[in-house]
Amino acid sequence: MKRRGKGYRVAFEKVDRTMRYPLEEGLRLVHETGRAKFDETVEMAVRLGVDPRQADQNVRGTVVLPHGMGKAVRIVAFAKGEKEKEAHEAGADFVGAEDLVKKITEGWLDFDKTVATPDMMAAVGRIGKILGPRGLMPNPKTGTVTLEIGKAIKEIKAGKLEFRVDKAGIIHVPIGKVSFGVEKLQDNARIVLTSVLRAKPASAKGNYVQGVTLSTTMGPGIKIDLSQVRALAA
């Protein structure tokens, strides 16, 4: 078994593993247990009572974090003509068409998000096996395949992110950086939870949200009291 470092053990000892903390208190602990020399990302993991193998329970959606994610997002835009110009003006980091498809086919993946106009999807589909497993494939359901490509780019730059339940029934979402402080992280966390609650499938039975855990990149998990989540649902 891998032995944890002293810093991790000190952070771990601050957390009562049997307790579910109120959201604000949990975020204070996140701030206290952030121990790396870099500005760690704060992640929220939401365990859902759904069966992701069922198409009608494959929870996904988008949310715009009011305080952003605290990192620059590199966007690839697949567009031509006037839409190519629109993408450039909106702040896309890389814009192109078949040339970008070819570059990605050759192994280039130095970006975080993709958007595309509908007419480009035939070409983008050729690299679906590359983009799909990495969560990078543009999708009309998340607003990343659109004629309003400039608007989509600006929203992503402002803090829009996509969430999707994994095979274990868990959604993992970054909600900011440790340096944000408790108040901003709490705003982002509430927006994420509200969006996940709104995405509840009609076919989901029993307790929809079964667990919420916060952690930093290098820190221990901190369980959150679900009564606050239920209050958001109400």
Number of C-alpha atoms within 10 A of each C-alpha: 3 4 6 8 8 9 14 16 13 12 18 16 11 12 18 11 13 8 11 18 19 15 25 15 14 23 24 16 20 25 22 13 25 25 19 13 6 11 16 20 21 26 20 24 18 22 19 24 18 25 18 18 12 9 8 13 19 18 22 18 16 17 20 19 24 16 15 22 23 18 11 11 17 17 21 23 31 30 26 18 9 9 19 22 14 19 29 19 12 17 16 27 14 17 23 18 18 14 11 19 17 15 11 16 15 9 9 11 14 11 13 13 22 24 30 32 20 18 14 18 20 9 15 21 15 13 16 15 11 16 19 12 9 11 14 18 21 25 15 12 11 17 20 25 23 19 15 15 26 21 16 24 29 16 17 23 22 18 21 17 21 16 19 18 22 17 11 12 18 21 19 16 19 23 29 27 23 25 16 19 14 18 12 18 26 19 14 21 25 17 17 23 21 14 18 24 18 11 15 19 15 8 10 14 10 8 11 16 20 14 18 22 20 25 24 24 17 16 22 22 20 27 23 23 17 17 12 14 20 13 8 13 14 6
